[in-house]
Amino acid sequence: MNLKPLSRAVLTAALATGLSATSAWAVTPYPVTPYPSRPPVKPPLAPREFPAAKAEPAKPTAAPAGQGTQAQAQAQGSQGQDAQVRPQGARPEIEVAFVLDTTGSMGGLLEGAKQKIFSIASRIAKGKPTPHLKVALVAYRDQGDAYVTKRFELSDDMDSMFAELRKLEANGGGDFPEHVGRGLGEAVSLLKWSQDREVMKVIFLVGDAPPAAREAAWDFKLWSKRAKERHIVVNTVRCGADTTTEESWRYVAKLTDGTFDSIDASGGMVAVATPYDAELSRVNAELASKTLYGGREDARALNQARSEATKGMAAEAVADRISYMKKSRGAGLSAPSAAAVSSAPVAVGGAVDLLEKPAALDTLKDEELPQELKGLKKEAQAAKVKQLAAERKVLEEKVAKLATERDQWLSKNAATKEDAFDANVMKSVKAQAAKFGVTY
């Protein structure tokens, strides 16, 4: 809640930037006329992701009392059906959505969350048996800000999640309440949650301001009830000490069997320096440069940007990321095989990681080759790929060793800060995961 109003020029520029960016975010823009009167809610659309380029306002999949449809009733009924039994030996699944206030006053927590997202993922992955984790983000502000909400769909691609999270900036606000109802409502209704009752489904609602009274279709208490109906637990984290925020946060947490925690406005997340940090950062930056992506030009650029995002990570985030990748990708493998799994970002968007799949060279057209291979003969291309793959493997082994040594040093020299945001998240996850057969 930045009390200093943004100028119209800044708002316009921010909106233009958000809409033109190529990302996985679905953006709910602010209305042309602030706080317009709304017509009755139309029958809902099936949950889906809205392309950021179109930025069409999202519609809820459930209407206020008295405006429901038969389709809604059927959809809600299906969510309450008996769960399918998890196949023997299958990994348990955990789906977590972070619904974050990103107005100006939340800058400290947001910056801390960027550093701690892999820490949270890594600690969740340490459950026994190792769970399959999917994470989503819903950033919310209020009507009149550069955006009302931004959504990133549930995904197990933590590198893409990190790349999107690091783009978020705390800004906007102007009055105290924020559009919490829309942030929570979109998380409940528009994210692609599993319908299986055996899957643990959790929302962490994080903010320092109470829900604003906006459209009836996005009423905070309505979506609190919908979360309960859909077996989604809402854990709440209040930043600061506002009592009206606490009242709303406690309401939804109690209703959905979630937890309520209160932390410092900055999030209480403190980075601890270790003797391994400088070398870990240096090796990680070198490792991130060992990439060769093939495919369409836009796909290559997307994957290159994701690699660049890992290059600038703080040492703490690097260590947490390596720990998460080893745990999640090595689940079910023998110890030697698990230790040998690659920590490189998985190629997305139709691109291919040539260091991981060198045989793909034979199928790529000239225009689909990375710049480093263009103009080379086939033998030279293959040799270049082989060389970089060997170099990356050595660096991956080195960065994994440094990350392990850093973790061991921390376990002996630094106590966990129990009142920090990430500690509160894990406290809730540990208690709730036990109901789904995952222990810590």
C-alpha positions in Angstrom: 0.0 0.0 0.0 2.2 2.8 -1.3 0.3 5.9 -0.1 1.9 8.0 -2.7 -0.4 7.9 -5.8 1.1 6.9 -9.1 0.9 9.3 -12.0 -1.3 8.5 -15.0 1.9 8.3 -17.1 3.4 5.7 -14.8 0.3 3.7 -14.7 0.0 3.7 -18.5 3.7 2.6 -18.9 3.3 -0.1 -16.3 0.3 -1.5 -18.0 1.9 -1.4 -21.5 4.9 -3.2 -20.2 2.8 -5.9 -18.5 0.7 -6.6 -21.6 3.6 -6.7 -24.0 5.8 -9.0 -22.0 6.0 -12.6 -23.2 5.4 -14.6 -20.1 3.1 -17.2 -18.6 1.3 -14.6 -16.6 -2.4 -14.0 -17.2 -3.1 -10.4 -16.4 -6.4 -8.9 -15.1 -6.1 -5.2 -16.0 -7.5 -2.2 -14.2 -10.8 -0.9 -15.6 -10.9 2.2 -17.7 -13.3 3.9 -15.3 -12.4 3.1 -11.7 -14.9 1.3 -9.6 -17.6 0.9 -12.3 -21.0 -0.5 -11.6 -21.3 -4.1 -12.6 -24.1 -6.0 -14.4 -25.3 -9.2 -12.9 -22.7 -12.0 -13.1 -23.0 -14.0 -16.3 -22.8 -17.8 -16.4 -19.2 -18.8 -15.7 -16.6 -19.9 -18.1 -14.7 -23.0 -17.6 -11.4 -22.3 -15.7 -8.6 -21.5 -18.1 -5.6 -19.3 -18.6 -6.2 -16.0 -20.4 -3.3 -15.0 -22.7 -1.4 -12.0 -21.3 -1.5 -10.3 -24.7 -5.3 -10.1 -24.7 -5.6 -9.3 -21.0 -9.4 -9.9 -21.0 -10.9 -9.7 -17.5 -11.2 -13.1 -15.9 -14.6 -14.4 -14.9 -15.2 -16.4 -11.7 -16.4 -20.0 -12.0 -18.9 -19.5 -9.2 -21.4 -16.7 -8.7 -22.7 -15.2 -5.5 -25.6 -16.9 -3.7 -28.7 -17.0 -5.8 -26.8 -16.6 -9.1 -25.5 -20.1 -9.5 -26.0 -22.3 -12.6 -26.6 -25.9 -13.1 -23.2 -26.2 -14.6 -21.7 -24.7 -11.4 -23.6 -27.1 -9.2 -22.4 -30.1 -11.3 -18.8 -28.8 -11.2 -18.9 -28.3 -7.4 -20.5 -31.7 -7.0 -17.7 -33.4 -8.9 -15.1 -31.8 -6.6 -16.7 -33.5 -3.7 -16.6 -37.0 -5.1 -14.7 -39.7 -3.4 -11.0 -39.5 -4.1 -9.3 -42.0 -6.3 -6.8 -44.3 -4.5 -3.2 -43.4 -5.2 -1.5 -46.2 -7.1 0.9 -48.2 -5.0 4.4 -46.7 -5.3 3.2 -43.4 -6.8 4.6 -40.2 -5.4 2.3 -38.1 -3.3 1.3 -34.8 -4.9 1.3 -31.4 -3.3 -0.2 -28.3 -5.0 0.6 -24.9 -3.4 -0.5 -21.5 -4.6 0.9 -18.3 -3.2 -1.6 -15.4 -3.3 0.6 -12.3 -2.7 -0.2 -8.7 -2.1 2.2 -6.8 -4.3 1.4 -3.2 -3.4 4.1 -0.9 -2.4 4.3 -1.7 1.3 5.0 -5.4 0.5 8.4 -4.8 -1.0 10.5 -6.4 1.8 8.5 -9.6 1.8 8.4 -9.8 -2.0 12.2 -9.4 -2.3 12.7 -12.0 0.4 10.3 -14.4 -1.3 12.3 -14.2 -4.5 15.3 -15.5 -2.6 13.3 -18.1 -0.6 11.1 -19.7 -3.2 13.7 -22.5 -3.9 14.2 -22.9 -0.2 10.5 -23.6 0.3 10.5 -26.0 -2.6 13.6 -27.7 -1.4 12.2 -28.2 2.1 8.9 -29.5 0.8 10.8 -31.9 -1.5 12.5 -33.4 1.6 9.3 -35.1 2.6 9.2 -38.9 2.8 8.2 -40.2 0.3 9.4 -37.3 -1.9 6.3 -35.5 -3.1 5.7 -34.2 -6.6 5.3 -30.5 -6.1 3.4 -27.9 -8.2 3.5 -24.2 -7.3 1.3 -21.3 -8.6 1.4 -17.6 -8.0 -1.4 -15.0 -7.9 -0.2 -11.5 -7.4 -2.9 -9.0 -6.5 -3.3 -5.2 -6.0 -6.5 -3.2 -6.5 -8.7 -1.5 -9.0 -6.9 1.6 -10.3 -3.4 0.0 -10.1 -1.3 -1.2 -13.0 -3.0 -4.6 -12.7 -5.6 -6.1 -10.5 -4.2 -9.6 -10.6 -1.5 -11.6 -12.3 -1.6 -15.4 -12.4 1.0 -18.0 -13.0 -0.5 -21.5 -13.4 0.3 -24.5 -11.2 3.5 -26.0 -12.5 6.4 -28.2 -11.4 8.8 -26.0 -13.5 10.4 -24.1 -10.6 12.8 -22.3 -13.0 10.0 -20.7 -14.9 8.3 -19.9 -11.6 11.5 -18.1 -10.3 11.9 -16.2 -13.6 8.4 -14.9 -13.3 8.6 -14.1 -9.6 11.7 -12.1 -10.0 9.9 -9.8 -12.4 7.4 -8.8 -9.8 7.8 -5.4 -8.2 6.0 -4.0 -5.2 4.1 -0.9 -6.2 0.7 0.7 -6.4 -1.9 1.0 -3.6 -3.3 4.3 -2.6 -6.0 3.3 -0.1 -5.7 0.8 2.6 -7.9 -2.2 1.6 -6.8 -4.2 -1.4 -8.6 -6.5 -3.8 -8.0 -9.6 -1.8 -11.2 -11.2 -2.8 -10.2 -11.2 -6.5 -6.8 -12.6 -5.7 -8.2 -15.5 -3.6 -11.1 -16.0 -6.0 -8.9 -16.4 -9.0 -6.7 -18.8 -7.1 -9.6 -21.0 -6.1 -11.5 -20.9 -9.4 -9.0 -20.3 -12.3 -6.0 -22.3 -11.3 -6.0 -25.9 -12.6 -6.2 -27.7 -9.3 -6.3 -31.5 -9.3 -9.7 -33.0 -8.8 -8.2 -35.9 -6.9 -9.0 -35.8 -3.1 -5.7 -37.6 -2.5 -3.8 -34.5 -3.7 -2.9 -32.0 -1.0 -4.1 -28.5 -2.1 -3.0 -25.4 -0.2 -3.2 -21.7 -0.7 -0.9 -19.3 1.2 -2.6 -15.9 1.4 0.0 -13.3 2.2 -0.7 -9.6 2.7 -0.9 -6.6 5.1 -4.3 -5.1 4.2 -7.9 -6.3 4.5 -10.2 -7.2 1.6 -11.8 -4.2 -0.2 -15.5 -4.2 -1.0 -15.5 -4.4 -4.8 -17.5 -6.7 -7.2 -20.0 -9.1 -5.5 -18.7 -11.8 -7.8 -15.3 -11.5 -6.1 -16.5 -11.2 -2.5 -13.8 -12.4 0.0 -16.1 -14.5 2.2 -17.8 -16.1 -0.9 -14.4 -17.4 -2.1 -13.4 -18.5 1.4 -16.5 -20.8 1.3 -15.7 -21.9 -2.2 -12.2 -22.9 -1.1 -13.7 -25.0 1.7 -16.1 -26.7 -0.8 -13.3 -27.5 -3.1 -11.1 -29.0 -0.3 -8.5 -26.3 -0.6 -6.8 -25.3 2.7 -6.1 -21.6 3.0 -3.2 -20.8 5.3 -2.9 -17.1 6.0 0.2 -15.0 6.7 -0.5 -11.4 7.9 2.4 -9.0 7.5 2.5 -6.3 10.1 -0.1 -5.8 12.8 -3.4 -4.5 11.3 -6.3 -6.0 13.3 -8.8 -5.8 10.4 -6.5 -7.9 8.3 -6.1 -10.4 11.1 -9.9 -10.7 11.4 -10.3 -11.6 7.7 -7.2 -13.8 7.7 -8.4 -15.8 10.7 -11.9 -16.2 9.2 -10.7 -18.0 6.0 -8.0 -20.0 7.9 -10.5 -21.3 10.4 -13.2 -22.0 7.8 -10.8 -24.1 5.6 -8.8 -25.8 8.5 -5.8 -23.6 7.7 -3.4 -21.8 9.9 -3.0 -18.1 10.8 0.4 -16.6 11.3 1.6 -13.1 11.8 5.1 -11.9 10.8 7.1 -8.7 10.5 6.1 -6.5 7.6 9.4 -7.3 5.9 8.8 -11.0 6.1 11.7 -11.6 8.6 13.8 -13.4 6.0 17.5 -13.0 6.6 20.3 -14.3 4.4 23.2 -15.9 6.2 26.6 -15.5 4.7 28.8 -18.6 4.5 32.4 -19.3 3.5 31.1 -21.1 0.3 29.0 -18.2 -1.1 31.6 -16.5 -3.4 32.7 -19.7 -5.0 29.2 -21.1 -5.3 28.0 -17.9 -7.1 31.0 -18.0 -9.4 30.6 -21.6 -10.4 26.8 -21.2 -10.8 27.3 -18.3 -13.2 29.7 -20.3 -15.3 27.4 -23.2 -15.3 24.5 -21.1 -16.5 26.5 -20.0 -19.5 26.9 -23.6 -20.7 23.8 -23.8 -22.8 22.9 -24.6 -26.4 19.3 -24.5 -27.3 17.8 -25.6 -30.6 14.4 -24.8 -32.0 12.4 -21.7 -33.1 14.1 -18.4 -32.4 11.5 -17.3 -29.8 11.8 -20.7 -28.0 15.6 -20.4 -27.9 15.3 -16.8 -26.5 12.8 -17.9 -23.8 15.1 -20.7 -22.6 18.2 -18.5 -22.7 16.4 -16.0 -20.5 15.5 -18.7 -18.0 19.2 -19.7 -17.9 20.2 -16.1 -17.4 17.8 -15.8 -14.5 19.6 -18.6 -12.6 23.0 -16.9 -13.3 22.3 -14.0 -11.1 21.0 -16.0 -8.1 22.3 -15.3 -4.7 24.4 -18.2 -3.2 21.6 -19.2 -0.9 19.1 -19.5 -3.7 21.6 -21.4 -5.8 22.1 -24.0 -3.0 18.4 -24.3 -2.4 17.8 -24.7 -6.2 20.4 -27.5 -6.5 18.9 -29.3 -3.4 15.4 -29.1 -4.9 16.5 -30.4 -8.3 18.4 -33.3 -6.9 15.5 -34.3 -4.6 12.7 -33.9 -7.1 14.5 -35.3 -10.2 16.3 -38.0 -8.3 13.1 -39.3 -6.5 12.9 -43.1 -6.9 16.4 -43.5 -8.4 19.3 -45.3 -6.9 21.8 -43.1 -4.9 24.4 -42.9 -7.7 21.8 -42.2 -10.3 20.1 -39.5 -8.2 23.4 -37.8 -7.6 24.1 -37.7 -11.3 20.8 -36.1 -12.4 21.3 -32.8 -14.2 20.3 -29.5 -12.5 20.1 -27.6 -15.8 16.7 -25.9 -16.5 14.4 -28.2 -18.5 13.9 -26.9 -22.0 10.4 -25.5 -22.5 8.3 -23.9 -25.3 9.3 -26.5 -27.9 13.1 -25.9 -27.6 15.6 -28.7 -27.2 18.6 -28.7 -24.9 21.3 -30.0 -27.2 23.7 -30.8 -24.4 21.0 -33.1 -23.0 19.9 -34.5 -26.4 22.7 -34.1 -28.9 21.0 -36.5 -31.4 18.5 -33.7 -32.0 21.2 -32.0 -34.1 20.3 -34.3 -37.0 16.7 -33.0 -37.1 17.2 -29.3 -36.7 17.0 -26.9 -39.7 19.8 -24.3 -40.1 17.5 -21.5 -38.8 16.8 -23.6 -35.7 20.4 -23.8 -34.6 21.9 -21.7 -31.8 24.2 -19.0 -33.0 27.3 -20.8 -31.7 26.7 -23.7 -34.2 25.7 -21.8 -37.3 28.2 -22.0 -40.1 29.9 -25.0 -38.7 30.0 -28.4 -40.4 28.1 -31.3 -38.9 31.2 -32.8 -37.4 32.3 -29.5 -35.8 28.7 -29.0 -34.4 28.8 -32.4 -32.8 32.2 -31.8 -31.3 31.1 -28.4 -29.9 28.0 -30.0 -28.3 30.1 -32.8 -26.8 32.7 -30.4 -25.4 30.1 -28.2 -23.7 28.2 -31.2 -22.3 31.3 -32.5 -20.7 32.1 -29.0 -19.2 28.6 -28.6 -17.9 28.7 -32.0 -16.2 31.9 -31.1 -14.4 30.4 -27.8 -13.3 27.2 -29.5 -12.1 29.2 -31.9 -9.9 31.2 -29.0 -8.5 28.2 -26.8 -7.7 26.3 -29.7 -6.1 29.3 -30.4 -3.9 29.6 -26.7 -2.9 25.8 -26.6 -2.1 26.1 -29.7 0.1 29.0 -28.3 2.0 27.2 -25.0 2.5 24.1 -26.8 3.9 26.3 -28.8 6.3 28.0 -25.6 7.4 24.6 -23.9 8.0 23.3 -26.8 10.0 26.2 -26.4 12.5 26.5 -22.6 12.5 23.2 -21.0 11.9 19.8 -21.6 13.6 16.7 -21.4 11.5 14.7 -18.2 12.1 11.4 -19.6 13.2 9.3 -16.4 12.7 10.3 -15.9 9.1 7.9 -16.3 6.1 9.5 -19.4 4.8 9.6 -21.0 8.2 5.9 -20.3 8.7 5.1 -21.9 5.3 7.0 -25.0 6.2 5.4 -25.3 9.6 2.0 -25.4 8.0 3.0 -27.7 5.2 4.5 -30.3 7.6 1.4 -30.4 9.7 -1.0 -30.7 6.8 1.2 -33.1 4.6 1.0 -35.7 7.4 -2.7 -36.2 6.5 -1.6 -37.1 3.0 1.1 -39.6 4.0 4.1 -37.3 3.8 6.3 -36.9 6.8 9.2 -34.6 7.6 
